[in-house]
Every structure is written in C-alpha cells, then in structure tokens.
Amino acid sequence: MRVEAQIEVKAAREVVWQHVTNPADWPLFMAGITRCVAVPGEPAEGLRARYDILMQVGSAEVGGEIEIVEFDEPGDMAWVNVTGPSQRGRWRLRELAPDRTAVTLRLSYQAPGGVLGLLADRAAAGAIKGNLKRSLAHVKQALNDETEPETSWLGNVVNGAGRRVHFARVLAQAGLVAPARPDRIVRGLLALSQWGPSPAAGYASSAILHPDGRAIVDELGTLTFAEVHHRTNALAHSLAQAGIDPGDAVAVMCRNHRGFVEATVALSKLGAHALYLNTSFAGPQLTDVVQREQPVAVIYDEEFAELLNDATRRRKRFLAWSEEGSSREPSLEELIVSGDSGDLKPPATPGRAIILTSGTTGAPRGAARKQPANLDPAVALLSRIPLRVNEPTMVAAPLFHSWGFAHFTLGLLLSTTLVLQRRFDAAATLAGVQQHRATVLAAVPVMLQRILELPDEEIERHDTSSLRVVAVSGSALPGELATRFMDRFGDVVYNLYGSTEVAWATIATPADLRAAPGTAGKPPAGTSLRIADEHDRNVSPGETGRIFVGNEMLFDGYTGGGGKHRLGGLMATGDVGRIDQAGRLFIEGRDDEMIVSGGENVFPREVEDLLDGHESVSEAAVIGVEDQQFGQRLKAFVVSQPGANITADEIKDYVKANLASYKTPRDVEFIAQLPRNATGKVLKRELSR
C-alpha cells in the first residue's frame, strides 16, 4: 500500500532540501515520528546512512532500522527498512520557480502476509496519511515565513498559547527569533526536544547554530561551541567507562573555569546528578555534605585536594584544574583526549543540579531542582534583565552558587560567551570587561563594593563602556551602593532577589533603584508574590510580613528531606518584607533574625542599610545578643573607610537621628573586615561567637 501527501512551499528547493533530508531532525517536524537517531558505527549522513526509527500509529509504536538508499541532491531522497516492518519512504522536491517548490512525502509498505497487520490496516493508512499531511504543513509553516514569531518553531516550545505573544516579544528582544538558516534552527531545536532544556541541549544546539562562536574564554584560552560539544561528548564517554552511570551523583568543587562547565555538560549528557560544593567550605563541612549526599565521584581543583581528603575516601576522583600538573589523579583533559567524541543517546531520565544552601545560619543543605519543562524561567528573567544572544558575559559570581549558575544556564539558551576568571579581583574584572568587550557582568553585591574601593585612576584606566548590564544577586544590595555604582558606571545595575530554594522572586531595574534605592524590585513575568502575617493572612501595602513566591523553578525539596513552608502553592523565602504602593518589594531581614528588644520587633537589615550609607562606614553588620533587661539588644560590627576617624558614639547618634530609638545598637565593635562566604554573604554565626 502507498500513501502520499503533497504541498507547495514558497522557498527555494535547496532550502527545502536542507530542512527535510536529515533524518535526525524528523522527530521535530514529522508527525508520528517519535525517535530517529543515527546507528553507531554507520554513516550519519547521506547515502547508506542508517537510523533507528520509531513511529506512532494509532495507539501502537512500531519501528526498526532504516537505510538511505537514494540521495539525489536536491531532488530525491529515499529510504528502506533494514529491520522491522517492510517499508519504503521518499522525499521528492520539484522546482516550480526559483523561490517555489513542490514537496511530496510518500510512504509505501506491504500488505498483510509476513508484515505486521497493523500497518496494512485501513485505519492505520488513514492515520499515516494524516501524519504525512501534518508533517508537510509543519514544513510549510517553518519555511514560508508567513507566521508571526509566536507561532514559529521557537514559539511552539513555549507552553501556554495565551502568553505566547508576550513571550515572543521577550524572546525577540533577546535575539532568539532572529532569522537563521532553517536547517540549523530545526536541528538546534531538535537537540532541545531530545535532551530537554539542559546543559547537554544548550551546547549541542549552540554547536549547530554557532559552531565557530566563542563559548568559553578562561585563563587557558578560548573554546568554540563546537569544541565544547565534542569535548564534553568525549568526557561523558570517559566518565561512563570509569563507572559513572545515569542517576549517579557526582560532586563538583571547581572555581570559575572551563572544567566546571565541561564537567556539568558531560554529567548532563550522562544523566548523572551534579552536586556543587562551595569552594569556601571547610574540611568538616565538605565531609558532612559528601557523607549525606553520597556522590560516587568528585571532580575538583587541585588546590582543594587536602580539604577533600576525608570526604573523598573510597570515591572516584578526577582533577579539573592543576597548577603543578603533578597529581596522580586522572584529569578531565586526559579523559577528553582519550574519549570518544561521538554523540551520546539522551538518558531516559535527565540529571539534576543540586546546589547547596550557603550555610550562613546553619549546616548547608542540598536543594534539588529538576530541569525546567519549558522556556518560562528564561522568559521570566529576560523580561526584566535585557540579556541578548551571543553576548560576552563576564561571570564573576561563583558558578557553583545559584546566581552564577543562573547565568550559566541562561547562557545555554542565549549561546553566551562565558568569560571566566578563577578568582575575583576587582581590577582584573575591569580589565577583562575591557579586553573582551563584555556587555554583561554577573556579580554579587560585595564585588561592586570592591570595584568602587579601587583608586580612581585604576578605574579610569579601564574602558568599561561596553557594559550595559551589571546583574547582581546573592546577598543584600544596599541602595546607597547601587546608586554610587550607577553614578560611576551608568544606569546598568539589575538586582535579583531570590534564594536557592525559590530561584527568583523580584528584579529591580536601574529605574527602580533610582526611584526607590534599596528596593528588591518587582516580580518578573510568570511570578507571584505574596506578603502574609503569622496567621497566613495577606497584609496591606506598606505592612511587613513573610514573603511567599510562586514561579516555575521552586525547588523540589532538600536532598536530606524536608522543604520550605508553602502557602497556596507559593513558597516561603525565609525573609520578611513589605510592598510599597508602586508594587516594589523591600526586604527587611530574615524571619529568623528578628529580635525582640524591650517588646519591640527589630530587623537588623534596616540598621545595616542605614550604616552602609554613612560616609565613614565601608560596611556593617548587625546582630542580636542577649540582654538581661531587654531580652535582646542590637550589636553593630563596623568596618570604617580607610583614614576615617569615627567613634562608637557617633555611630549610635547617627542611628538614633534616623531611626526609632529602640533600633539603636547598644554595642558597636570596629573590625577590619566582615566574615563572608564565597558569594559575599556575611557569616553572622561567626560574629555571634
């Protein structure tokens, strides 16, 4: 029996040929085809290429191996089954005009008698004919350029037809719906459909769309997207040979360099879970985390070898970065050189990213998060932070932290050039921006403080005019710091408030930070925000309450068990705050940091923000300490500006002149620097000792 369908397409025959004749692309646009992957060891393209194919017919799925037996470019391509039901298929392209092509898709199969009766059944023939027609309609839609961006292939990846117009606008502004070769678009989106929105898909698709584009720039040089794709294929194959299986957890303790990225992508291609270890953790913390999370292997930088001695006993070890090159452990580079760079099959279950909480108030815990199901999370961030395709982005924030990792994952979609330096240095960061003409700097607030502390002549000798976005998160951004930075570098600061558990809650744009210094901003697209009192009732604008957030990326729970309090589908951030009349959020502190002094509720954050604005204060932290008379009292730890001569009494008088008297610290201690973790958060537990 033979079934065929025809359609006329407004495109040159060569363009149509590129679009339809790579069988690996068929699952993306051919209705009913659920799988089509190259057979290992056989030609991957053209005549004699073989593919393993599955087709949905009614409620049944049938398939086998096919071989390309005719490849007459750009007119005819035919294939036959080598195994499975006997069939023959053909694409036939005939030129009607220079920009118009007649396209025929034909499928022939034998009648019953040694062949599965399903395929010969008339109902099956009807289903197949419908699939052929839908397949050709998809081809026409993709090539005729008659549809709006929201109905393009990229638009179809985004769920929710009602939101598609808004989403398409955001994606268009980011450059994600710009014209490109149809065959590359299809193949790139096929990688996304096969792998899901994962690190594996990001580099597989970017290697198709921008093979020669710069993917990573670090202290070892530059890697293109094609190089990263092939290198991570090789690394994944070698890790599998070393005993890393799908579903295994592998700890990664690396600074910002190619090893972090390549390890993450290779683990994604294997379907293994990546557990990111904080580079500032002490040995006992690392041991506790590893014993709890039970990774089968650790990928680490050589400088952390001693810290990891206890944690890595009886576990596989792989070296990501070595200064001396004398380690006996196998290095990632050695695994890449010896590995097979051929493509892998997507795992049955995608791997997860496990990012640890910062542990500023207790033991760090693993926060597990699945890969996003669609582009909603990216659209949410892009709706408030104007990132664009192919931009050089200096990621100064640690990649193991949720903020650095967010820019890594956004970069997967945007084909971003990641500019990485292993250690943050304020002057080196400005030099890197100038050298690579970086348009985006991803940082934590303390990094902005360190940049502003540079001598004026050091700042001025670096050309940073390329910067249009300085995206910060990870800890509180004092309003005064944001204003001073923008006064010096332009209105480029975007501040994201969120947490490891909820991902993001609000984003403040430069306009928000100018209009209301200290604000955390407004919720981006697709995000819900609620302020509730201790009885879970909504509070009025201006009143303080617990912050609850709803978005696409709420974490699945702590890997050791438990989670965050939820309210009506929204998750608690652990902070308290208020919303002003303009809908902007202000954070007043951690809900577990509130102290009761003489019957009054006090949040240290308000006092800290005030002190940060004093001209003689570099930075400050405030905690609650026990008091026999008032129950608790405030104590301030102050780092003064170089050369400043300020006293404890002047600090107290300044607070008393600007805030209620019960918010004035009873004690003031001057220290050389605040204890901070790798992401810039103040370790208040160390101040309270």
C-alpha positions, 0 to 999 in steps of 0.5 A: 500500500502507498500513501502520499501527501503533497504541498507547495512551499514558497522557498527555494528547493535547496532550502527545502532540501536542507530542512527535510533530508536529515533524518535526525531532525524528523522527530521535530517536524514529522508527525508520528515520528517519535525517535530517529537517531543515527546507528553507531558505527554507520554513516550519519549522513547521506547515502547508506546512512542508517537510523533507528526509527520509531513511529506512532500509529494509532495507539501502537509504536512500531519501528526498526532500522532504516537505510538511505538508499537514494540521495539525489541532491536536491531532488530525491531522497529515499529510504528502506527498512533494514529491520522491522516492518517492510517499508519504503519512504521518499522525499521528492522536491520539484522546482516550480520557480526559483523561490517555489517548490513542490514537496511530496512525502510518500510512504509505501509498505506491504500488505498483510502476509509476513508484515505486521497487520497493523500497518496494512490496516485501513485505519492505520493508512488513514492515520499515516496519511494524516501524519504525512499531511501534518508533517508537510504543513509543519514544513510549510509553516517553518519555511514560508515565513508567513507566521508571526514569531509566536507561532514559529518553531521557537514559539511552539516550545513555549507552553501556554498559547495565551502568553505566547505573544508576550513571550515572543516579544521577550524572546525577540528582544533577546535575539532568539527569533532572529532569522537563521538558516532553517536547517540549523534552527530545526536541528538546534531545536531538535537537540532541545526536544531530545535532551530537554532544556539542559546543559547537554541541549544548550551546547549541542544546539549552540554547536549547530547554530554557532559552531565557530562562536566563542563559548568559553574564554578562561585563563587557558584560552578560548573554546568554540561551541563546537569544541565544547560539544565534542569535548564534553561528548568525549568526557561523558564517554570517559566518565561512563567507562570509569563507572559513572552511570545515569542517576549517579551523583557526582560532586563538583568543587571547581572555581570559575573555569572551563572544567566546571562547565565541561564537567556539568555538560558531560554529567548532563549528557550522562544523566548523572546528578551534579552536586556543587560544593562551595569552594569556601567550605571547610574540611568538616563541612565538605565531609558532612555534605559528601557523607549525606549526599553520597556522590560516587565521584568528585571532580575538583581543583587541585588546590582543594585536594587536602580539604577533600581528603576525608570526604573523598575516601573510597570515591572516584576522583578526577582533577579539573584544574592543576597548577603543578600538573603533578597529581596522580589523579586522572584529569578531565583533559586526559579523559577528553583526549582519550574519549570518544567524541561521538554523540551520546543517546539522551538518558531516559531520565535527565540529571539534576543540579543540586546546589547547596544552601550557603550555610550562613545560619546553619549546616548547608543543605542540598536543594534539588531542582529538576530541569525546567519543562519549558522556556518560562524561567528564561522568559521570566528573567529576560523580561526584566534583565535585557540579556541578548544572544551571543553576548560576552558575559563576564561571570564573576559570581561563583558558578557553583552558587545559584546566581552564577549558575543562573547565568550559566544556564541562561547562557545555554539558551542565549549561546553566551560567551562565558568569560571566566576568571578563577578568582575575583579581583576587582581590577582584573574584572575591569580589565577583562570587561575591557579586553573582551568587550563584555556587555554583561557582568554577573556579580554579587553585591560585595564585588561592586563594593570592591570595584568602587574601593579601587583608586580612581585612576585604576578605574579610569584606566579601564574602558568599561563602556561596553557594559550595559548590564551589571546583574547582581544577586546573592546577598543584600544590595544596599541602595546607597551602593547601587546608586554610587555604582550607577553614578560611576558606571551608568544606569546598568545595575539589575538586582535579583532577589531570590534564594536557592530554594525559590530561584527568583522572586523580584528584579529591580531595574536601574529605574527602580533603584533610582526611584526607590534605592534599596528596593528588591524590585518587582516580580518578573513575568510568570511570578507571584508574590505574596506578603502574609502575617503569622496567621497566613493572612495577606497584609496591606501595602506598606505592612511587613510580613513573610514573603511567599513566591510562586514561579516555575523553578521552586525547588523540589525539596532538600536532598536530606528531606524536608522543604520550605513552608508553602502557602497556596502553592507559593513558597516561603523565602525565609525573609520578611518584607513589605510592598510599597504602593508602586508594587516594589518589594523591600526586604527587611531581614530574615524571619529568623533574625528578628529580635525582640528588644524591650517588646519591640520587633527589630530587623537588623537589615534596616540598621545595616542599610542605614550604616552602609550609607554613612560616609565613614562606614565601608560596611556593617553588620548587625546582630542580636545578643542577649540582654538581661533587661531587654531580652535582646539588644542590637550589636553593630560590627563596623568596618570604617573607610580607610583614614576615617576617624569615627567613634562608637558614639557617633555611630549610635547618634547617627542611628538614633537621628534616623531611626526609632530609638529602640533600633539603636545598637547598644554595642558597636565593635570596629573590625577590619573586615566582615566574615563572608562566604564565597558569594559575599554573604556575611557569616553572622554565626561567626560574629555571634561567637 
